[in-house]
Amino acid sequence: MTPKPTYPFLWLSLCLLILIAGILGFSNRSQVFAQSPDGTSEPTEGDKEALARQKFMEQFEADFYADPQSRTPLAATPCVGGFAGPYPCSNVDLLAFMPLNSIGAGSGSNDIWGWTDSLDGKEYALVGLTNGTSFVDVTDPENPVYLGRLPTQTSNSTWRDIKVYNDYAFIVSEASGHGMQVFDLTRLRNVVNPPVTFTNDTHYNQFGNAHNIAINEDTGYAYAIGSSTCAGGLHMVNIQNPLSPTNAGCYSGDGYTHDTQCVVYSGPDPDYQGNEICFSSNEDSVTVTDVTNKANPLLISRNTYAGSAYTHQGWLTEDQVYFLSDDELDEQNFGHNTRTRIWDMTDLDNPFIINFNDGPNPSIDHNLYTHDGNAYMSNYTSGLQIFDLSDVANGNLTLVAYFDSYTANNNATFNGSWSNYPYFESGTVIHTGIGEGLFITRPILDPGFSLFAAETVFSVCVAGEVATSLDLLDQNGYTGTVTLSTVNLPAGSAATFDPSSVIVPGSSTMTVTVSTTPAGMYPFTLLADDGTLTDTLDATLSIYESAPGATTLTSPTNGATDVPLQPTFTWDAVSGAASYSIEIATDAAFTNIVDSATVMGTNYTPIAALASSTTYYWRVTASNTCGDSAVSATFSFSTVDLLCRAPNLAILDNTTVIDTFVVGSSGTLEDLNVSLLASHTYVGDIIFTITHQDTGTSVTIVDRPGYTGTGFGCSGNNVDALLDDEGVDGPVENQCASNPALFGNPTPNNPLSAFDGEDLSGTWVMSVTDNAGGDTGTLQEWCLSPTLSTPANGALDGTVTDSVSGDPLVGATLSVTGWVTETTTDGSGQYSLVLPAGSYTVTASATGYVSETVTDLLITSGMTTTQDFALNLLPVPTEADLNLSQTAPLTVTVGQTFTYTLTINNAGPATALSAILTDTLPAGVTFVSATGGCVEAAGVVTCTLGDLTNGGTTVVEIVVTADAAGTLSNAAEIGAASPDPDPSDNTANAQTEAVAPPPGEEFNLYLPIIARP
């Protein structure tokens, strides 16, 4: 790169300040030195760190507001001779530059994200500013339009972060009390007289400041990180209804998280495939967490590394095999060039660094993203740098393009490019300059193609065949025809492709046929070749000769007692097993299964807690393509009589952390006690509050023991106590022993009787607040010890008869809604049930009869209620009964021809006269042809089918071509001149997603390898 002149100006050290932000919330004890034994003022380590952070903050704030630079807009400028106007570049053209004052900015910009309108494909830049969020239409990237700004929720801040889900932007900031703004992006479609000032569509206030936000678009969950909750860890929010976000849980087991990427995992580790996994940058580690169960997130691994200074951010490669991570301070602290670490994530329990890549300059790395086989890095003073990932498996990254948007120097300082967004289908890449503004660029990269497969593991039983779809997508304007083949497919197996040559972009179906290959696991390669360029995918052919044998259960052991309410079930691996299905029931016959799951590995942890003091039974079945094993032996166990959580949750200075417990067992609370086990120095710092989220009842049970408004309260350490309104060890407020300081059976600060009369089931939250600096700890365990009121029983009996003859119905079933118990009538048509007092819905049913239901049936304690049922015979059908079903592909590519298959059946005894099928085609298709005497007019296909006799089936195929991207909904209806007693099944709909090649941001679903010349 061309060296740059040096200027004395330094901008704010942006992300380093998160290390020092804690100074804003320091308590009195952090600001007043502790007293030494001789009474002199002696600063603690916490005091020293606090003062150092305060000093850093003051210095960086001074740097930020010193010497602001003026900028002027710049029109489209190609990269020629190593420069695009004043900006050093290589293979990146400048399409437009918009300085800060042209996009509504205050003193600077920060994060950036993008949105593509699914309605018309228009592209928008969402630009984080110190004073809010700017929205810029970049559909015509050489003539961008500033549409307006959404002001900050509270105050200005250097930090703002934006992500998108379902046409909504979600925005957080380090501004105090900011929370999460939610903005409907479809409002950008028709902005009159821009720029305008926007307002929120809704606001989420269950945290204040937050450093960052991540969104998993596949699940509809947002993850606020670096917030004032969850010890700065993952604050999980359900945003599936964007206008009504709800708190979904918390993970704080590894403390503060600076950035994260959360995905539905499809990588190579079979133990976690299909789970929702977060890959987090946690200051001194890359931390991997399973957040599938939001109420019980699990730490998979915490991975530190040599030469770390501040683990800042990272992103997975598109096949989820590797993780590229940035350390924000190592360049500055250790003097090497921009360093990107490459983690092998093949085993999520044990990731490791295979190599690191040092860039050409000493600039600091900040944010990176991967797309189409490249890594797009915002490396502060070096601007936007693009690295080819085709040799990442060997630990190599190759710089193929750059646009240096900070012209002063390439030093290891916090000036220049904050972040970038490379995911627009147009190829436009946008990035922010902290003190400059919005850069709109277009990389000019070598054309190529990528091969994607819907699956790369093919399972066959002995002899047979298996098929999958393949997609070939163009990159950087590639055009050509590619031939498909396989390499190293074992003898006795063959692969065919339909078609075998594909015009890119295009699709093919691969079928693997196994004839004589013996059982085993066979790696092979899928090859796409145009004569010059190639692309490959690694695949595996798994051949099984029989179903697997039965597994052996290991834990909980048979007959185990006092088992935790969310135990981990384990069993032995079985040769030839591809998956395992576990069932957990409350009876040995497994008629009441309370939990079941199919997993790839040999362990399972229930999502919801089991009931306390209950006997359970469990068993496991192994499976593969050939079938299921014999069911394992059945083990039983009984759960503890406490409802316990053992989160081992870090309690950090001046923060509130929460742990969530979903209780499945139901019953009316007569009394509730709560036990606490926590390690914490200086327990006078801490407050414990228990909340029943379903009812809104909240009780503070420990409130800074010994603290009276001055001083610091009890200086003793640790908590091991059972809080009980009838406790015998006095008020917890007055306790302050040596160790543990809070002990035994004290009474809480506020009575737990506030929960009396509520139902035990639902979500319970334990929050722990640390109110002073210098002392921290861990919430090791907390338990609910409920006493449930037991209503006295009453009896329900009666007779079930035929409504016409009055004859008793033998074997009729009586079921009670919400109650496991059911019974059948005896030889006299009589039944009897014993039920707790209450109101019930009871249903009587018998074969050949119409069921009858009685609601609000009152059962009184100690009394018998009689309820008779007289059931009517089911009517004998005498008419035609048409039904219609429809199938269509789930996904097609724009321009692809595909078929709607409609099947009409007459299930009635009579003939359906003059049947007519009407099919309303979606707007995004063109009619090609149809079978069965059909005609098309104005998008409606009408098929005259004639008379359909009893049991007759007619199939109609309608062939169409997809014209535009979007959801294609096809609606069909069958009718006849004769009456139909059940028209509810006379209509059928099918939905197909039409995607424009290449398919936007669906890269996480595939395993791409980028072809290069």
Protein Blocks (a to p, Z undefined) as FASTA:
>chain_A
ZZddddfbdcddfklmmmmmmmmmpcfklmpccddfkopacddfklmmmmmmmmmmmmmm
mmmmgoiacdddddddddeehiahjbccehiacfbdcdfklnopakbccdddddddfkno
pacdddddfkbccdddfkbmmlccdfbdcddfkbgcfbdcdddeehiacdddfbehklpa
dddfklmmmcghiadddddfbdcfkbcbdfbdcddfknopacdehiaehnopacdddfkb
mmlccdfbdcfknopafbdcddddfbfblklgoiacddddehjaccdddfkbmmlccdfb
dcddehiabdfbdcddfklmaccdddfklmmmnopacddddddfkbmmlgcdfbdcddfb
fbdcfbdcdeehiacddehjnopadddfklmmnopacdfbdcdfbfkbmcdcdehjfbdc
fkbfnlpacdddfklmpcddddddddddddddfbfcdcdehiacdddddddddeehiacd
dddddehiaehiacddddfbdcdddddddddddfklccddddddddddehjaccdddddd
dddfbdcdddddfbdcehiahiafbdcddddddehiabdcddddfbfklpacfbdcddfb
lcdcdfbdcdehiacddddddddfkbccdddddddddddfbdcddekpacdehiacdddd
ddfbgcddfbdcdddddddehjllpccddddfknopacdfbghehiaoiajbjabecjdd
dddfkbcnbpfklgccfbdfbgcjaddfbdfklmgoiafbdcdddddddfbehiacddfb
dcdddddddddddddddddddfklopacehiacddehiabdcdddfkopacddddedddd
dddddehiacdddehiacdehiacddddddddddddfbdcddddddddfbdcehiacddd
dddddfbfbdcehiacdddddfkbccfbdehhiaceehiacddebjadehiacddddddd
dfbgcddddddddddfbdcfblmlmcccdddddddddehjlmmmpccddddZZ
